Amino acid sequence: FVERKEKILQHDRFIRWCLAGKPSLFSATPIEIPISPKMTKHPSKKSLLLQDIITQYEASMFSHAFAHYVIARRKPHLTYSEIGDRAKSLDLSYIKLSTYHKARFWLGTENSCQIQSDEYDVIHVRPAYTNTKKEKVPPRFDTVLVKKGIERPTQLQDFRVAQVKVIFTLTARAQSLFPKKTQLPKYFAYVEWFKKFSDPPEPNSLLYKTQRSYFKGNPVASIIP
């Protein structure tokens, strides 16, 4: 099925190229790069309480990270320490969120040239479950490279490794936590960070080293849109 679908897509591209007058592949107008992730039409799990998310997705710092994000959007003028103090008293026990178990991202280059037959890569974020054969399937939480606020990163140190534990969207009630005129993204991710890459790399293997980041015994985590 996959091979057949791939051939259909390749033939479709060939037809469009012929209809466009068979332009040079080097001078063809680049196509628009999808910036937002491509998500499934419906969430994988709807309206989960935060405590259920923490338990099912092994996201121990989710409530803390989400409260921190809410206060930062409400009061952007506060310092990091002040945001943390206010986040501790924010009641989130009644808030529900809907979660997704995968997100697809564009894999093109800066010139919009695809680099493999499938134009998207997939991030899997799936808690443990029992399949139809009553077998326990372990959880899967993929790691990703995240840009450190740099428009055009040029070196490995411009990225940080993060493990994606939860991909979610806000329910109507959760949106009420924010001021009415706040423009919010549709999708969010809860990630647990790794430390910066070693620089220079290890002398023998020439590989860069990193490890999980902790603060007072807890994983360093945050919500990113």
N, C-alpha and C positions, 0 to 999 in steps of 0.2 A: 504493500500500500504506500509506504513512504517513498520508495523508488518511483512508483507511478506518479505520485503527486509532484515529485521533483521534476520529472520529465515534462509534466503539464506546465509547470511554472516556467521552465526553460523555454518551451515552445511559445508560451505566451509572450515572454520577453523578446523572442526572435521576431514574432509577428509585429509587435509594437515598433521594433527597430526598423523593420521593412517599411511599415506605414509612415515612419518618420523620414523616409528617404535614404536609409542606410548611412547615417552620419558616421564620421570617424569616431571610434571609441575614445579617442583622446580629446576630441573637440566637442563631444556631446555635452549638452547642458546638464550639470549635476542635478540629481533629484533631491528633493527636500529630505533632510535627515529627521526621523522621528525623535523628538526630545523626550517626551513622556514615555513611561513604560507602557507596554501593551498588556492589559489585564483581562482576566475572564469577565464575562458579562455580569455574573453574580458572585458574591463572596463565597468562599469555601465554608465559612461558619458565620452565622448571623447573630448579632446582638449578644456578645459574650461579656460578662462582668469582668472587671479587671483582675479579680482574684482568680477567675477561671483561666484567663490568659497567662497569668504568672505560673499557674500550676501546669497547664497543658503544654505551654511553649517553653518551659524552663527559663522564664524571663524574670529572674529574681528582682531586678531593679526597674521593672516596667512602671509601676506606680510612681516611683520617685522621678524617673525620667519624664513621664508624661506630665506630672504636676509641674515640673521645672519648665517644660515647654509651654504649658498654658500660662504660667505667670510671666514668662519672658515675652509672650505675645501680648499679654494684657498691659504690662508695665515695662516696655523696652528700655526705659531710662534707668532702671535699677541696676545695681552692681550684681555680679555673679553671686556673691555672698548673701545679699538681700533677697535675691530671687530664691535661693535655697531655703532661707528662713521662712518665707511666705509659703513656699511649696509644702512645707511640713504640715501646715494647718489647713490645706485645701482638701475638702471632702470629695472623694471620688468613688465612694462605695456604691453609689447608685448609677454610675456611668457605664454604658455599654458600648462596645466597639465591634465592628465586623471585620473579619480577617480573611486574607487570601493566602493560598499555599504556593503560588508561583507568580513571578513577574518576568516579562520578556523585554529584553533591551536590544536596541540596534547594534549591529556588529560592524558597521561600515567604517572606512577610514575618513580622514578629514575631507577628501574629495568625493565622498559618498560612494566609493567603490566597495562592493561587498567583498568580504574576505573568506567566505565559505558558502557552501550551497544553501545553508539555512541562514537567512539574513538576521536572525535574532538569537541571542543567548538567553538561557533561562536560569533564574535564581529560584531554587527550591527552598521553601520554608514550611516544613511539615512536621507536626508533632507525632509522637508514637501512636500507633493504632493497631487494631486486630483485623486482619484481612478476612476474606470469605472462607478461607480454609482454617480459620480460628488460630492463625499463626500471628505472633506478635512481631510487628514490623518496627524497627528502631526509628527514632526521629532523624530528620535530616535538616540541618540548618547551614546553608552555604556561606562561604566567606567571599568578600568582594574587596576590590580596591576602590577607595573613595578619594576624590580630589580634595585637597586641603584649601579650598577657596581660591584656587589659582585657575585663571581662565584657560591658559595654555601650558599645562605642566610639561616640563622638559627633562625631568630626572625622577628617579624612583622615590627620592625623599619628598617629592611633591604629593605623594599619596600616603594614605594610611590603610591598613588592613582592618576590616570590621566583619564580624559575624552577624548575619541578619537573622534575628530570632522571631520577629513578628512583622508582617506587612498588613496594614489595616486602613480602614476608612472610618470617618466619624459618623455616628448616627445623629439624628436630629437633636437628641438630648445632649449629646456630647458637644455639638456645635454651639449650644447655649452657654458653654463655659467661656466663649470668646465674645468680645464686643461685636455688636450687630454688623458693623461696617467692615469687619476684618475680612480680608480676602485670604481664604485658606486653600491650600492645595487639596486635591481629591484623595491622594494616597500618601501614607506615611510609613516609615520603617523604624522599628526599634532595633538598634544595633549595639553590640558589645565590642569595644575597641581593643586593638592590639597596640603595642608600643611602636615608636618610630623605628624604621629600618636602621640596622647598624651601618655605620659609615666610618671607615671603608668596609668593604665586605670581608668575610672570613679569608685569611691569607691562603689556606690550603685549597678550599673548595671554590673560592671566589663567589660564594653565595651570600646573600644578605640575610641577616638574622632578625627575627622579631619574636615577641612573645605576648601573651595576654596582659592587659593592663588592669591593675587592681588598685583600689584606694580603701584603706582600712579593712582589707579582706573581702571587699565586694567588687565585682566587675565594674569597670568604668563604662557607662552606657549613656546613650542619648537617643532622642527622637530626631530623625532627619526627614524632611519632606521630599 
